[in-house]
């Protein structure tokens, strides 16, 4: 689909080259590997959150910068950032006075008779980009949070294990996965 082709001010969606600048290849390989302990899980959680933050910065630089410029800045509905209580940022549609947010505003904007027809394709491309970016940001946030939670649970298991070895007079030792099975 050639989005924005009928518009004089075409919205330019993110392309593969934008994502290649992020460390996604190393990140994806990091998911399915034998984590050696709390430290490696914490490290991977930091990578997830750093990649999430890089993606948010990319959205700010490339998407929000475009939608804040002419002609989109003249519309009664704008794309904006929303920072959540969980500590991440998503792209949301909002009205000018910030009293209402949500995709219903985008739907109304498309149906609004005063929305220039030449912007309909761009507004669709912006919404499609917003949906995908929000999903990617959410996944990275969740993966990082899950990795950090697992690291904390592993630390608790380590403490219990070491206390039991010590209580039984055994030398302190962490078995490798092969030894444990």
C-alpha positions as protocol buffer text, in pm:
chain_id: "A"
residue {
  index: 1
  type: UNK
  ca { x: 0 y: 0 z: 0 }
}
residue {
  index: 2
  type: UNK
  ca { x: 138 y: 337 z: -97 }
}
residue {
  index: 3
  type: UNK
  ca { x: 22 y: 551 z: 192 }
}
residue {
  index: 4
  type: UNK
  ca { x: 24 y: 924 z: 159 }
}
residue {
  index: 5
  type: UNK
  ca { x: 67 y: 916 z: -219 }
}
residue {
  index: 6
  type: UNK
  ca { x: -223 y: 1156 z: -276 }
}
residue {
  index: 7
  type: UNK
  ca { x: -106 y: 1400 z: -11 }
}
residue {
  index: 8
  type: UNK
  ca { x: 102 y: 1709 z: -75 }
}
residue {
  index: 9
  type: UNK
  ca { x: 253 y: 1658 z: 273 }
}
residue {
  index: 10
  type: UNK
  ca { x: 303 y: 1284 z: 297 }
}
residue {
  index: 11
  type: UNK
  ca { x: 357 y: 1121 z: 631 }
}
residue {
  index: 12
  type: UNK
  ca { x: 675 y: 911 z: 614 }
}
residue {
  index: 13
  type: UNK
  ca { x: 642 y: 590 z: 817 }
}
residue {
  index: 14
  type: UNK
  ca { x: 936 y: 416 z: 977 }
}
residue {
  index: 15
  type: UNK
  ca { x: 1131 y: 180 z: 755 }
}
residue {
  index: 16
  type: UNK
  ca { x: 1352 y: -122 z: 819 }
}
residue {
  index: 17
  type: UNK
  ca { x: 1663 y: 98 z: 819 }
}
residue {
  index: 18
  type: UNK
  ca { x: 1523 y: 291 z: 1118 }
}
residue {
  index: 19
  type: UNK
  ca { x: 1491 y: -30 z: 1316 }
}
residue {
  index: 20
  type: UNK
  ca { x: 1830 y: -163 z: 1209 }
}
residue {
  index: 21
  type: UNK
  ca { x: 1989 y: 129 z: 1390 }
}
residue {
  index: 22
  type: UNK
  ca { x: 1848 y: -18 z: 1709 }
}
residue {
  index: 23
  type: UNK
  ca { x: 2014 y: -324 z: 1856 }
}
residue {
  index: 24
  type: UNK
  ca { x: 1732 y: -559 z: 1764 }
}
residue {
  index: 25
  type: UNK
  ca { x: 1939 y: -844 z: 1619 }
}
residue {
  index: 26
  type: UNK
  ca { x: 2141 y: -891 z: 1936 }
}
residue {
  index: 27
  type: UNK
  ca { x: 1827 y: -847 z: 2143 }
}
residue {
  index: 28
  type: UNK
  ca { x: 1627 y: -1117 z: 1966 }
}
residue {
  index: 29
  type: UNK
  ca { x: 1907 y: -1370 z: 2001 }
}
residue {
  index: 30
  type: UNK
  ca { x: 1916 y: -1294 z: 2373 }
}
residue {
  index: 31
  type: UNK
  ca { x: 1568 y: -1423 z: 2446 }
}
residue {
  index: 32
  type: UNK
  ca { x: 1619 y: -1794 z: 2387 }
}
residue {
  index: 33
  type: UNK
  ca { x: 1940 y: -1880 z: 2564 }
}
residue {
  index: 34
  type: UNK
  ca { x: 2036 y: -2043 z: 2892 }
}
residue {
  index: 35
  type: UNK
  ca { x: 2048 y: -1760 z: 3145 }
}
residue {
  index: 36
  type: UNK
  ca { x: 2325 y: -1830 z: 3395 }
}
residue {
  index: 37
  type: UNK
  ca { x: 2173 y: -1644 z: 3685 }
}
residue {
  index: 38
  type: UNK
  ca { x: 2034 y: -1321 z: 3822 }
}
residue {
  index: 39
  type: UNK
  ca { x: 2306 y: -1110 z: 3664 }
}
residue {
  index: 40
  type: UNK
  ca { x: 2243 y: -1226 z: 3308 }
}
residue {
  index: 41
  type: UNK
  ca { x: 1866 y: -1181 z: 3353 }
}
residue {
  index: 42
  type: UNK
  ca { x: 1914 y: -832 z: 3493 }
}
residue {
  index: 43
  type: UNK
  ca { x: 2141 y: -751 z: 3200 }
}
residue {
  index: 44
  type: UNK
  ca { x: 1883 y: -874 z: 2950 }
}
residue {
  index: 45
  type: UNK
  ca { x: 1609 y: -678 z: 3130 }
}
residue {
  index: 46
  type: UNK
  ca { x: 1824 y: -364 z: 3094 }
}
residue {
  index: 47
  type: UNK
  ca { x: 1867 y: -442 z: 2721 }
}
residue {
  index: 48
  type: UNK
  ca { x: 1489 y: -480 z: 2682 }
}
residue {
  index: 49
  type: UNK
  ca { x: 1423 y: -150 z: 2855 }
}
residue {
  index: 50
  type: UNK
  ca { x: 1701 y: 29 z: 2667 }
}
residue {
  index: 51
  type: UNK
  ca { x: 1559 y: -95 z: 2338 }
}
residue {
  index: 52
  type: UNK
  ca { x: 1211 y: 15 z: 2449 }
}
residue {
  index: 53
  type: UNK
  ca { x: 1351 y: 360 z: 2532 }
}
residue {
  index: 54
  type: UNK
  ca { x: 1530 y: 376 z: 2196 }
}
residue {
  index: 55
  type: UNK
  ca { x: 1203 y: 291 z: 2021 }
}
residue {
  index: 56
  type: UNK
  ca { x: 1021 y: 563 z: 2216 }
}
residue {
  index: 57
  type: UNK
  ca { x: 1293 y: 811 z: 2116 }
}
residue {
  index: 58
  type: UNK
  ca { x: 1259 y: 701 z: 1753 }
}
residue {
  index: 59
  type: UNK
  ca { x: 884 y: 759 z: 1774 }
}
residue {
  index: 60
  type: UNK
  ca { x: 942 y: 1106 z: 1923 }
}
residue {
  index: 61
  type: UNK
  ca { x: 1199 y: 1202 z: 1662 }
}
residue {
  index: 62
  type: UNK
  ca { x: 1038 y: 1058 z: 1352 }
}
residue {
  index: 63
  type: UNK
  ca { x: 665 y: 1024 z: 1416 }
}
residue {
  index: 64
  type: UNK
  ca { x: 570 y: 1293 z: 1666 }
}
residue {
  index: 65
  type: UNK
  ca { x: 794 y: 1548 z: 1496 }
}
residue {
  index: 66
  type: UNK
  ca { x: 605 y: 1495 z: 1171 }
}
residue {
  index: 67
  type: UNK
  ca { x: 260 y: 1498 z: 1327 }
}
residue {
  index: 68
  type: UNK
  ca { x: 337 y: 1817 z: 1522 }
}
residue {
  index: 69
  type: UNK
  ca { x: 425 y: 1996 z: 1198 }
}
residue {
  index: 70
  type: UNK
  ca { x: 211 y: 2147 z: 924 }
}
residue {
  index: 71
  type: UNK
  ca { x: -52 y: 2045 z: 817 }
}
residue {
  index: 72
  type: UNK
  ca { x: -127 y: 1800 z: 1101 }
}
residue {
  index: 73
  type: UNK
  ca { x: -80 y: 2066 z: 1370 }
}
residue {
  index: 74
  type: UNK
  ca { x: -389 y: 2245 z: 1234 }
}
residue {
  index: 75
  type: UNK
  ca { x: -617 y: 1949 z: 1305 }
}
residue {
  index: 76
  type: UNK
  ca { x: -837 y: 1940 z: 1616 }
}
residue {
  index: 77
  type: UNK
  ca { x: -694 y: 1599 z: 1710 }
}
residue {
  index: 78
  type: UNK
  ca { x: -321 y: 1547 z: 1766 }
}
residue {
  index: 79
  type: UNK
  ca { x: -92 y: 1253 z: 1821 }
}
residue {
  index: 80
  type: UNK
  ca { x: 79 y: 1283 z: 2159 }
}
residue {
  index: 81
  type: UNK
  ca { x: 286 y: 1089 z: 2408 }
}
residue {
  index: 82
  type: UNK
  ca { x: 132 y: 943 z: 2718 }
}
residue {
  index: 83
  type: UNK
  ca { x: 359 y: 823 z: 2997 }
}
residue {
  index: 84
  type: UNK
  ca { x: 203 y: 547 z: 3203 }
}
residue {
  index: 85
  type: UNK
  ca { x: 234 y: 476 z: 3573 }
}
residue {
  index: 86
  type: UNK
  ca { x: 430 y: 164 z: 3479 }
}
residue {
  index: 87
  type: UNK
  ca { x: 706 y: 384 z: 3340 }
}
residue {
  index: 88
  type: UNK
  ca { x: 667 y: 357 z: 2967 }
}
residue {
  index: 89
  type: UNK
  ca { x: 540 y: 590 z: 2697 }
}
residue {
  index: 90
  type: UNK
  ca { x: 279 y: 525 z: 2430 }
}
residue {
  index: 91
  type: UNK
  ca { x: 141 y: 728 z: 2141 }
}
residue {
  index: 92
  type: UNK
  ca { x: -220 y: 839 z: 2188 }
}
residue {
  index: 93
  type: UNK
  ca { x: -465 y: 1055 z: 2001 }
}
residue {
  index: 94
  type: UNK
  ca { x: -588 y: 1352 z: 2202 }
}
residue {
  index: 95
  type: UNK
  ca { x: -797 y: 1663 z: 2150 }
}
residue {
  index: 96
  type: UNK
  ca { x: -648 y: 2011 z: 2171 }
}
residue {
  index: 97
  type: UNK
  ca { x: -741 y: 2076 z: 2535 }
}
residue {
  index: 98
  type: UNK
  ca { x: -617 y: 1731 z: 2641 }
}
residue {
  index: 99
  type: UNK
  ca { x: -952 y: 1646 z: 2797 }
}
residue {
  index: 100
  type: UNK
  ca { x: -1010 y: 1337 z: 2582 }
}
residue {
  index: 101
  type: UNK
  ca { x: -776 y: 1067 z: 2451 }
}
residue {
  index: 102
  type: UNK
  ca { x: -825 y: 758 z: 2241 }
}
residue {
  index: 103
  type: UNK
  ca { x: -865 y: 602 z: 1902 }
}
residue {
  index: 104
  type: UNK
  ca { x: -1226 y: 726 z: 1886 }
}
residue {
  index: 105
  type: UNK
  ca { x: -1081 y: 1073 z: 1829 }
}
residue {
  index: 106
  type: UNK
  ca { x: -890 y: 946 z: 1525 }
}
residue {
  index: 107
  type: UNK
  ca { x: -1209 y: 785 z: 1394 }
}
residue {
  index: 108
  type: UNK
  ca { x: -1395 y: 1113 z: 1442 }
}
residue {
  index: 109
  type: UNK
  ca { x: -1113 y: 1301 z: 1270 }
}
residue {
  index: 110
  type: UNK
  ca { x: -1143 y: 1080 z: 962 }
}
residue {
  index: 111
  type: UNK
  ca { x: -1522 y: 1130 z: 955 }
}
residue {
  index: 112
  type: UNK
  ca { x: -1502 y: 1504 z: 1024 }
}
residue {
  index: 113
  type: UNK
  ca { x: -1610 y: 1688 z: 706 }
}
residue {
  index: 114
  type: UNK
  ca { x: -1344 y: 1957 z: 759 }
}
residue {
  index: 115
  type: UNK
  ca { x: -1058 y: 1705 z: 750 }
}
residue {
  index: 116
  type: UNK
  ca { x: -891 y: 1759 z: 412 }
}
residue {
  index: 117
  type: UNK
  ca { x: -938 y: 1456 z: 185 }
}
residue {
  index: 118
  type: UNK
  ca { x: -568 y: 1470 z: 95 }
}
residue {
  index: 119
  type: UNK
  ca { x: -483 y: 1387 z: 460 }
}
residue {
  index: 120
  type: UNK
  ca { x: -700 y: 1075 z: 492 }
}
residue {
  index: 121
  type: UNK
  ca { x: -427 y: 841 z: 362 }
}
residue {
  index: 122
  type: UNK
  ca { x: -168 y: 1002 z: 588 }
}
residue {
  index: 123
  type: UNK
  ca { x: -392 y: 980 z: 892 }
}
residue {
  index: 124
  type: UNK
  ca { x: -443 y: 611 z: 824 }
}
residue {
  index: 125
  type: UNK
  ca { x: -65 y: 560 z: 789 }
}
residue {
  index: 126
  type: UNK
  ca { x: -7 y: 748 z: 1116 }
}
residue {
  index: 127
  type: UNK
  ca { x: -262 y: 533 z: 1298 }
}
residue {
  index: 128
  type: UNK
  ca { x: -114 y: 211 z: 1157 }
}
residue {
  index: 129
  type: UNK
  ca { x: 234 y: 325 z: 1267 }
}
residue {
  index: 130
  type: UNK
  ca { x: 100 y: 420 z: 1612 }
}
residue {
  index: 131
  type: UNK
  ca { x: -60 y: 80 z: 1662 }
}
residue {
  index: 132
  type: UNK
  ca { x: 254 y: -112 z: 1567 }
}
residue {
  index: 133
  type: UNK
  ca { x: 489 y: 109 z: 1771 }
}
residue {
  index: 134
  type: UNK
  ca { x: 268 y: 83 z: 2079 }
}
residue {
  index: 135
  type: UNK
  ca { x: 265 y: -296 z: 2046 }
}
residue {
  index: 136
  type: UNK
  ca { x: 644 y: -308 z: 2011 }
}
residue {
  index: 137
  type: UNK
  ca { x: 695 y: -74 z: 2307 }
}
residue {
  index: 138
  type: UNK
  ca { x: 454 y: -279 z: 2517 }
}
residue {
  index: 139
  type: UNK
  ca { x: 629 y: -607 z: 2432 }
}
residue {
  index: 140
  type: UNK
  ca { x: 972 y: -471 z: 2516 }
}
residue {
  index: 141
  type: UNK
  ca { x: 844 y: -327 z: 2841 }
}
residue {
  index: 142
  type: UNK
  ca { x: 678 y: -655 z: 2936 }
}
residue {
  index: 143
  type: UNK
  ca { x: 980 y: -867 z: 2843 }
}
residue {
  index: 144
  type: UNK
  ca { x: 1208 y: -645 z: 3051 }
}
residue {
  index: 145
  type: UNK
  ca { x: 972 y: -651 z: 3346 }
}
residue {
  index: 146
  type: UNK
  ca { x: 937 y: -1030 z: 3323 }
}
residue {
  index: 147
  type: UNK
  ca { x: 1315 y: -1075 z: 3303 }
}
residue {
  index: 148
  type: UNK
  ca { x: 1363 y: -854 z: 3609 }
}
residue {
  index: 149
  type: UNK
  ca { x: 1091 y: -1043 z: 3799 }
}
residue {
  index: 150
  type: UNK
  ca { x: 1254 y: -1373 z: 3707 }
}
residue {
  index: 151
  type: UNK
  ca { x: 1594 y: -1242 z: 3819 }
}
residue {
  index: 152
  type: UNK
  ca { x: 1444 y: -1150 z: 4158 }
}
residue {
  index: 153
  type: UNK
  ca { x: 1281 y: -1493 z: 4192 }
}
residue {
  index: 154
  type: UNK
  ca { x: 1609 y: -1657 z: 4097 }
}
residue {
  index: 155
  type: UNK
  ca { x: 1789 y: -1453 z: 4365 }
}
residue {
  index: 156
  type: UNK
  ca { x: 1535 y: -1576 z: 4621 }
}
residue {
  index: 157
  type: UNK
  ca { x: 1586 y: -1936 z: 4506 }
}
residue {
  index: 158
  type: UNK
  ca { x: 1964 y: -1887 z: 4533 }
}
residue {
  index: 159
  type: UNK
  ca { x: 1929 y: -1761 z: 4892 }
}
residue {
  index: 160
  type: UNK
  ca { x: 1710 y: -2053 z: 4996 }
}
residue {
  index: 161
  type: UNK
  ca { x: 1941 y: -2301 z: 4825 }
}
residue {
  index: 162
  type: UNK
  ca { x: 2254 y: -2157 z: 4987 }
}
residue {
  index: 163
  type: UNK
  ca { x: 2093 y: -2150 z: 5333 }
}
residue {
  index: 164
  type: UNK
  ca { x: 1996 y: -2515 z: 5301 }
}
residue {
  index: 165
  type: UNK
  ca { x: 2344 y: -2617 z: 5189 }
}
residue {
  index: 166
  type: UNK
  ca { x: 2493 y: -2420 z: 5475 }
}
residue {
  index: 167
  type: UNK
  ca { x: 2246 y: -2566 z: 5728 }
}
residue {
  index: 168
  type: UNK
  ca { x: 2346 y: -2915 z: 5617 }
}
residue {
  index: 169
  type: UNK
  ca { x: 2718 y: -2842 z: 5633 }
}
residue {
  index: 170
  type: UNK
  ca { x: 2764 y: -2871 z: 5256 }
}
residue {
  index: 171
  type: UNK
  ca { x: 3013 y: -2650 z: 5070 }
}
residue {
  index: 172
  type: UNK
  ca { x: 2858 y: -2357 z: 4886 }
}
residue {
  index: 173
  type: UNK
  ca { x: 2809 y: -2457 z: 4526 }
}
residue {
  index: 174
  type: UNK
  ca { x: 2571 y: -2373 z: 4243 }
}
residue {
  index: 175
  type: UNK
  ca { x: 2507 y: -2673 z: 4017 }
}
residue {
  index: 176
  type: UNK
  ca { x: 2516 y: -2625 z: 3641 }
}
residue {
  index: 177
  type: UNK
  ca { x: 2188 y: -2706 z: 3463 }
}
residue {
  index: 178
  type: UNK
  ca { x: 2339 y: -3040 z: 3359 }
}
residue {
  index: 179
  type: UNK
  ca { x: 2427 y: -3127 z: 3721 }
}
residue {
  index: 180
  type: UNK
  ca { x: 2080 y: -3029 z: 3844 }
}
residue {
  index: 181
  type: UNK
  ca { x: 1900 y: -3266 z: 3608 }
}
